[in-house]
């Protein structure tokens, strides 16, 4: 499963991308994450659905991170070996 996610809320300047990188690597997920100019964070993540759900729970539990809204859609799988911060 590969999902494209857009997060709104207090998601920039609070360690969101590096928390995502740590969690995805510990869960064996691949993809990427980046800050967008409008204050949102965009992520593409690939792996088993249960592991992606664990990632989302972990992100929401971050000390300074406050996700107010999340848009998600399933997208085609890609060949990649790691999760990157852009």
Residue, then its C-alpha position, 0 to 999 in steps of 0.5 A: x500500500x502507498x498513501x499520499x498524505x497532507x497534514x495540517x496543524x502545528x506540523x512545521x518547526x516541531x520535529x515532524x519530519x524527523x519524527x516521521x523518519x525515525x518511525x518509518x525506519x523503525x517500522x520498515x516503511x519507505x517514502x518521503x516527507x517534506x514541508x510545503x510553503x503553505x505550512x502543511x507537510x506532505x508525505x508519501x509512505x509505503x508499506x503494510x497498512x497496519x504499519x502505516x496506521x502505527x506510524x500515524x498513531x506515533x506522529x499524533x503522539x509527538x510532544x509538539x506535533x498537533x495534527x488538526x487535519x489529514x488528507x489521504x489517498x491511495x497512490x501507485x506503489x514505487x520502487x524505493x529502499x528508504x524513507x527520506x526527508x526532503 
